Amino acid sequence: MTINQIFKTKHGKAIQADANEYMTRRIADTSVDLIVTSPPYALQSPKSYGNEKQEDYLDWFSSFADNFYRILKPTGSLVIDVGGSWEKGQPTRSLYHLELPIILCRKYGFYLAQEFLWENTNKLPSPAQWVTIKRVRVKDSVNFIWWMSKSPNPKANNKNVLKPYSKAQETLFKKGYNSETRPSEHKISDKFGNKNKGAIPPNVIRDYTEPTNHFQMGNSTMSKYNKYCRRMGYKIHPAKFPPFLPEFFIKMTTRKGDTIFDPFAGSCTTGYVAEKLERNWICTDLNKEFLKGAKGWFL
């Protein structure tokens, strides 16, 4: 497949290409700080944007692993958003999304820096056979996000992703902590009462509904992309990567001027966020129309 640049910006470029071919031909060893992506999931039904069969998924994703490892800097990270799936014909879960990080660690030399859950409440209650008809399972509302690293100590700083303190925490600051040992045997020291610039976030990521300094997935951002696609006659990507997900990991694991790569970019949300945060970025995807529509983020 030819490598075709669809558009470029001050900090990045969107490329129609097979990700492996592009990495092999155009990305140098140890030159990327962060690979962050939401690849096609291993679903039972084929989607218009392309997805691999469940039984082939691990082999398919593994075919990119050597290149991912090669292009990452020693302190670089690989962040993968991957949804779970069900076994065909029965109300039991596939293990493919749990096996993926194990393969990447044991076969390709990655480390699992930390696992995250994305609470995705917009998911539909499916499979309908088990959730809404027979009522033997509940709605699946989480995605797993695997933060993999090339070394045990990747570049990271949680001060860059601090959250506003909750009202309860603000009250505790006023009242003061009781410095004592809890029944759990955890020692609460005086330092717990120190008010810093924000709270350290958990590894459960939710959409931000309150006004913050984060980019919001909501109406103004998404509608700009959607309106551009409709005006130009491009198909809107049916599974857009919400901006707050790449934003979290870009802030956590990179600095201004670093290089970010999304090999399965789709609507190029990663590039949009990287541009806003003044990181260099490369987005590749096989679908030319999706990348042409992605230009709407940047107008």
Residue pairs with C-beta under 8 A, 6 or more apart in sequence:
1 17
1 18
1 21
1 286
2 17
3 15
3 16
3 17
3 21
3 22
3 25
3 26
4 15
4 16
4 17
4 288
5 13
5 14
5 15
5 16
6 14
6 15
6 16
6 288
6 291
6 292
6 294
6 295
7 13
7 14
7 291
7 292
7 294
7 295
7 298
8 14
9 271
9 275
9 298
10 275
11 274
11 275
11 278
11 279
11 280
11 281
12 271
12 274
12 275
12 280
12 281
12 282
12 283
13 281
13 282
13 283
14 265
14 268
14 271
14 283
14 284
14 285
14 291
14 294
14 295
15 22
15 282
15 283
15 284
15 285
15 291
16 284
16 285
16 286
16 287
16 288
16 291
17 284
17 286
18 284
18 286
19 64
19 67
19 263
19 264
19 284
20 63
20 64
20 67
22 263
22 282
22 284
23 64
23 67
23 68
23 70
23 71
23 261
23 263
24 67
27 67
27 71
27 261
27 282
28 71
29 70
29 71
30 70
30 71
30 72
30 73
30 74
30 76
31 71
31 73
31 259
32 71
32 72
32 73
32 76
32 259
32 260
32 261
33 72
33 73
33 75
33 76
33 77
33 155
33 253
33 254
33 258
33 259
33 260
34 76
34 77
34 78
34 79
34 249
34 250
34 253
34 254
34 258
34 259
34 260
34 261
35 68
35 71
35 72
35 76
35 77
35 78
35 79
35 260
35 261
35 262
35 263
36 77
36 78
36 79
36 246
36 249
36 250
36 260
36 262
36 270
37 79
37 80
37 81
37 262
37 263
37 264
37 265
37 270
38 80
38 81
38 82
38 239
38 241
38 245
38 264
38 266
39 61
39 80
39 81
39 82
39 263
39 264
40 47
40 49
40 50
40 51
40 52
40 264
41 51
41 82
41 83
41 85
42 51
42 52
42 53
42 54
42 57
42 85
42 94
42 96
42 97
43 51
43 54
43 85
44 54
44 85
44 86
44 88
47 238
47 239
48 235
48 238
49 237
49 238
49 239
49 266
49 287
49 290
50 286
50 287
52 60
52 61
54 85
54 88
54 94
54 96
57 96
58 96
58 99
58 100
58 103
61 100
62 103
62 104
62 107
62 108
64 263
65 103
65 104
65 107
65 108
65 110
66 108
68 78
68 108
68 263
69 108
69 109
69 110
69 150
71 261
72 78
72 150
73 150
74 150
74 151
75 150
75 151
75 153
75 154
75 155
76 149
76 150
76 154
76 155
77 113
77 147
77 148
77 149
77 150
77 154
77 155
77 156
77 249
77 253
78 104
78 110
78 146
78 147
78 148
78 149
78 150
79 145
79 146
79 147
79 148
79 246
79 249
79 253
80 100
80 145
80 146
80 148
81 118
81 143
81 144
81 145
81 241
81 245
82 97
82 100
82 143
82 144
82 145
82 146
83 97
83 143
83 144
84 93
84 94
84 97
84 140
84 142
84 143
84 144
85 93
85 94
85 96
85 97
86 92
86 93
86 94
86 127
86 130
87 93
87 94
91 127
91 129
91 130
91 134
91 136
91 137
97 144
98 144
100 146
101 110
101 112
101 115
101 146
101 148
104 110
104 146
104 148
105 111
105 112
105 148
109 150
110 148
110 149
110 150
111 148
111 149
111 150
111 151
111 152
112 146
112 147
112 148
112 149
113 147
113 148
113 149
113 154
113 156
114 147
114 203
115 144
115 145
115 146
115 147
115 203
116 144
116 145
116 146
116 147
116 203
116 204
116 205
117 142
117 143
117 144
117 145
117 203
117 204
117 205
118 142
118 143
118 144
118 145
118 204
118 205
118 206
118 245
119 141
119 142
119 204
119 205
119 206
119 207
120 141
120 142
120 143
121 141
121 207
123 139
123 140
123 141
125 131
125 132
125 139
126 140
130 136
130 137
131 137
131 138
131 139
145 205
145 245
147 249
154 253
155 253
155 254
155 255
156 252
156 253
157 252
158 200
158 201
158 252
159 197
160 251
160 252
161 201
161 248
161 251
161 252
162 196
162 197
162 198
162 199
162 200
162 201
163 198
163 199
163 200
163 201
163 212
164 198
164 199
164 210
164 212
165 173
165 195
165 198
165 199
166 199
169 199
172 193
173 193
173 195
176 193
177 188
177 190
177 192
177 193
178 188
179 188
179 189
179 190
179 192
180 187
180 188
181 187
181 188
182 188
201 248
205 244
205 245
205 248
207 217
207 242
207 244
208 214
208 216
208 244
214 244
214 247
215 221
215 243
215 244
215 247
215 273
215 276
216 243
216 244
217 242
217 243
217 244
221 243
222 240
224 296
224 297
224 299
225 236
225 240
225 267
225 293
225 294
225 296
225 297
226 236
226 296
227 296
228 234
228 293
228 295
228 296
228 299
229 235
229 236
229 293
229 296
230 236
232 292
232 293
232 296
234 289
234 290
234 292
234 293
235 289
235 290
235 293
236 267
236 293
237 266
237 267
237 290
237 293
239 266
240 266
240 267
240 269
241 266
241 267
241 269
241 270
242 269
243 269
243 272
243 273
246 262
246 269
246 270
246 273
246 274
247 273
247 277
250 260
250 270
250 273
250 274
250 277
250 279
251 277
254 260
254 279
256 277
256 278
256 279
257 278
257 279
257 280
258 279
258 280
259 279
259 280
259 281
259 282
260 270
260 274
260 279
260 280
260 281
260 282
261 281
261 282
261 283
261 284
262 268
262 270
262 271
262 281
262 282
262 283
262 284
263 284
264 284
264 285
265 271
265 283
265 284
265 285
265 290
265 291
265 294
266 285
266 287
266 290
266 294
267 290
267 293
267 294
267 297
268 283
268 285
268 290
268 291
268 294
268 297
269 297
270 281
270 283
271 281
271 282
271 283
271 294
271 297
272 294
272 297
272 298
274 280
274 281
275 281
275 298
283 291
283 294
285 291
